[in-house]
Amino acid sequence: MSRRRRRDGTPPPRAVPRRLVVPRRPGWFVAVIGLLFLACLLVGNGLVHSEIGVDAHRQPLGGHDQVPASVLEGGPVLDGRRDPVRSFTPPPRTVALTFDDGPDPQWTPQVLDVLRRHGVRGTFMVVGSLVTRHPGLARDIGDSGSELGVHTFTHPDLRTSSDTRLREELSASQLALAGAAGITTYLMRPPYASGPSSLDDLGMRTVRAAGALGFVTVLSDVDSRDWATQDAETIVRHATPERDRGAVVLLHDAGGDRAQTVAALDRLIPRLKDRGYRITTVSDALGLPPANQPAQVSDRIRGLVVVAAVGVATTLVGAMAWLLLATGVLMIARLLLMILLARRHHRRRRDPGWSWGPPVTRPVSVVVPAYNERENIAEVVRALAASDHPAEVVVVDDGSTDGTGEIVSALGLPGVTVVRQPNQGKPAALNTGIAHARHDIVVLVDGDTIVEPSALRLLAQPFADPAVGAVSGNAKVANQRRLIGRWQCIEYVMGFNIDRRVYDTLGCMPTVPGAVGAFRREALEQVGGVSDDTLAEDTDLTIAVGPGAAGASSTRTGRGRGPRRPRPGASSGVSGTGGATARCSRSGSTGGRCSSAARPAGSGGSACRTWRCSRCFCRSSRRSSTSSWCTGCCSTGRGRPCWAGRACCWSSSSARCTPSGWTVSGCGCCGCFPCNRSSTGSSCTRCSSSRSPPRWPGCGCGGRSSTATACSRAMGAARPAPHAPAPSLLTSTEAPRRSSLVVAFR
């Protein structure tokens, strides 16, 4: 059929088909659905296990003005499906044994065995929630010839329940029977009900409401009182009808220890038979139609869904309970381990014989990223400027709109520099500050962190150990006047103090906090600066510079203590003299003694002092061992080995090189890239590329070292061309290399 045209002859616009709108981030949608599903399972499990909405308490009886006399004086079975309510009594010498509160996986099978052994049937008034938990028992009851009735789903007192609650209790129980045994029933017994003489006005309302739903109410006129006594003979005496009259006997197959009930039942049945009693079900005793009929297909399907959901919920909650138990055990074990290791760490650090190494007095660079820190920035900068350790402070104003940069500039403090940039985020601000830092130790401090005067000095001391690449500060909450501040203080004490002492002892520091932490500048350059891949930039940076990272040679973890004082006669640091105490010809030393493969050249096997260095690799992994720690080295026999982090370098004037490429004493240059420092007198400065010819040792000679003003041939890796600037942290095109340095905790 062709589409109708408009009067002007143009065809009508084509209808746009409707499309299903799919969320751009379906992960959130799936997560919400999963959480809702989990919540439904937990609520269902709580209902089934009587942990939610429980009102299982019997209310005191009221008046019975609205209860007909025929009911009060009638039989125990009440048919409220029609008006007036009719009551029924079993004929003489006819007993219907009824069992409440089941099924129970321990006692119900034993009751069924007794009934089967004596060839009789009973009526089981089951709780719907227990049927969903033990569907196999419901099927066993039906297969044995006994009949099933409902005893509500969660066992509440229906006299005080609303009509809606009563309807939900009975319909849920019917679904449980349909799913578990594939049947339905019209028999119902209200919880806490006894004989018809105790029926009050509220109980009569329950009978009529249940009758409107198609249920016949089954009370009892003989109570065995097995719920109150633990003597089998007493139960038998209470359960025996008087004067051979017919009766509905109340027993229990769940709700406690029913061992005496099972024993009493095994005695009661033979005695009743001896007196000529017929023991049968309620419907058969009263001549009613069979109580259990096959359930409709729709009811069976819904019942199966309910049973399956309860099974899944029960399994899930059980697994979560075991997981919670395991978590509790692990938390206790972790707490004990933390206490032991933290005390060990504390004692070691307070040991008078312990030391990081020579005192570190060289200046540090402090980088403070700030965005709209008007309230705190002045106090933060003043605290840094008042430090007892020499430092330059670089405040990076990351596009603040509240005048943060102007406040810092107005302070006019010496050694404080303000760098402004458009708002790019904290990682970019940190990288900008690191690029402007002039010293080889960089301290990262948040814009709301106020440091103590000794903080920078204490952070710098661990860098006396060449293996330390980062130091974690100890941050604490200053404002503890409010509850949230106190809670956060507890979190910081546990996370930054106790936990990090343990991590330092084990050599597995996970995070150097962004609030206060120090790094070697070389380590930051090797990893390419601070990453913005995730929101946890401090953790990412710590992992990048930590030991065992990709591309890093394996080095010692430090075990949280740093180097000890060297033994007498042992070399301190990496030897640059070419002596036998610093160079191993091959690999392998353990236990403080050198093996035959690890003896230094020309030493005769006696001068290699590894002490606590577990393994010493020279040729394969470029490691040497001096005193109590392992450092990098070269295994070739030329010159004096020294490790500058990037390559295997050669020292030109002094005996000890650090990973930054310059010597501790004498400020001699290592003669290989990156070496951008020289010496004037006794202090170290950066190389000056403006002087020609160069006059500083190790600077600007392009592969040569110098003494005084003459350049001699250097025996190290190739240096960059003369006057070539050192690569910037932010502009370097070199592939980032991961550091093999150790993270320590101060």
Order of alpha helices (4+ residues) and beta strands (2+ residues): alpha-alpha-beta-beta-beta-alpha-beta-alpha-alpha-beta-alpha-beta-beta-alpha-beta-beta-alpha-beta-alpha-beta-alpha-beta-alpha-beta-alpha-beta-alpha-beta-alpha-beta-alpha-beta-alpha-alpha-beta-alpha-alpha-beta-beta-beta-beta-beta-beta-beta-beta-beta-beta-beta
